Amino acid sequence: MQELAWIPVALGAAAVVAGLGSRRSGGLAIALTAVAGVAAAVALRDRRSGRETAGAAFGEPEVERSITIGKTPEELYERWSDPKTLPQIMAGFATVRAAGDGRLQWKVEGPLGRTYEWASETVDDRPGEGAGWRSLPDAAIANEGSVRFRPAPAERGAVATLRFRFDPPGGTLGDAVVALLGTTPLDLAADRALRRFKSLVETGEIPTTERQPAARADTR
C-alpha cells in the first residue's frame, strides 16, 4: 500500500529542486532522476523477493513502458520539464537536490531514522525528444534509463516511452528499502507514472482515484 508513497515524494522533492533552476532542461533532469530512484527501489524489492515482473528478469531488473498522449513530442518534453508539473503527477518520499555539473544528490529516510544517499546524472538530454540518466559509480542503487517522446502513428499525438534498468544491492540497504516498499511491481510503477502524466497533459488534472490512498490500494 506504500508503493505510491515512493513515487509521489520523489517527484515532489524533485519539483522543489527543479524550481531553483533557470533552464527547463534542468527540470527534466530532476524529474528523470526522481523516477529512476522510485523505480530502482521497486526493482530492488522485486529482486530480493525472487519475483519476476513483465520485462524485468530476476538478476537484471529492466522494464520499458509506453503510452500514447494527444500532444506533440515537443509539448510533452516541455510539460515534463516544467517544474510546476511534477507536484501534480506525484507527491513525496525522498529529498533530491542539485549538486552541480548536471548531477543530483538523493537522500532517502529509512526505518529507525537511518538515511541513505547516492548521486546520479543526466547523460542524454534531447530538447523536444527526451533524456537519459545514470547513477554515479559509487551509487547505493545503480540504475540507468530514459524517457523518450516520438510522433504517434496516424497523427494521434505522441508516444512517451519510459525505460529503467537497475542493479539493486543486497545487505542492509536492500533490507531497509524493502521494508519501505509496498507490493507494486516495477512495470506497474512505470505504467502509473505514465498514466498520470498523460492525464495531466490531456485534461490538466490527475484523476481523483489516483490521488486517494484507499482508491490506490484497490487497484493493486
C-alpha positions, 0 to 999 in steps of 0.5 A, spaced: 500 500 500 506 504 500 508 503 493 505 510 491 508 513 497 515 512 493 513 515 487 509 521 489 515 524 494 520 523 489 517 527 484 515 532 489 522 533 492 524 533 485 519 539 483 522 543 489 529 542 486 527 543 479 524 550 481 531 553 483 533 552 476 533 557 470 533 552 464 527 547 463 532 542 461 534 542 468 527 540 470 527 534 466 533 532 469 530 532 476 524 529 474 528 523 470 532 522 476 526 522 481 523 516 477 529 512 476 530 512 484 522 510 485 523 505 480 530 502 482 527 501 489 521 497 486 526 493 482 530 492 488 524 489 492 522 485 486 529 482 486 530 480 493 523 477 493 525 472 487 519 475 483 519 476 476 515 482 473 513 483 465 520 485 462 524 485 468 528 478 469 530 476 476 538 478 476 537 484 471 531 488 473 529 492 466 522 494 464 520 499 458 513 502 458 509 506 453 503 510 452 500 514 447 498 522 449 494 527 444 500 532 444 506 533 440 513 530 442 515 537 443 509 539 448 510 533 452 518 534 453 516 541 455 510 539 460 515 534 463 520 539 464 516 544 467 517 544 474 510 546 476 508 539 473 511 534 477 507 536 484 501 534 480 503 527 477 506 525 484 507 527 491 513 525 496 518 520 499 525 522 498 529 529 498 533 530 491 537 536 490 542 539 485 549 538 486 552 541 480 555 539 473 548 536 471 548 531 477 543 530 483 544 528 490 538 523 493 537 522 500 532 517 502 529 516 510 529 509 512 526 505 518 529 507 525 531 514 522 537 511 518 538 515 511 541 513 505 544 517 499 547 516 492 548 521 486 546 520 479 546 524 472 543 526 466 547 523 460 542 524 454 538 530 454 534 531 447 530 538 447 523 536 444 525 528 444 527 526 451 533 524 456 537 519 459 540 518 466 545 514 470 547 513 477 554 515 479 559 509 480 559 509 487 551 509 487 547 505 493 542 503 487 545 503 480 540 504 475 540 507 468 534 509 463 530 514 459 524 517 457 523 518 450 517 522 446 516 520 438 510 522 433 504 517 434 502 513 428 496 516 424 497 523 427 494 521 434 499 525 438 505 522 441 508 516 444 512 517 451 516 511 452 519 510 459 525 505 460 529 503 467 534 498 468 537 497 475 542 493 479 539 493 486 544 491 492 543 486 497 545 487 505 542 492 509 540 497 504 536 492 500 533 490 507 531 497 509 528 499 502 524 493 502 521 494 508 519 501 505 516 498 499 509 496 498 507 490 493 507 494 486 511 491 481 516 495 477 512 495 470 506 497 474 510 503 477 512 505 470 505 504 467 502 509 473 507 514 472 505 514 465 498 514 466 498 520 470 502 524 466 498 523 460 492 525 464 495 531 466 497 533 459 490 531 456 485 534 461 490 538 466 488 534 472 490 527 475 484 523 476 481 523 483 482 515 484 489 516 483 490 521 488 486 517 494 490 512 498 484 507 499 482 508 491 490 506 490 490 500 494 484 497 490 487 497 484 493 493 486 
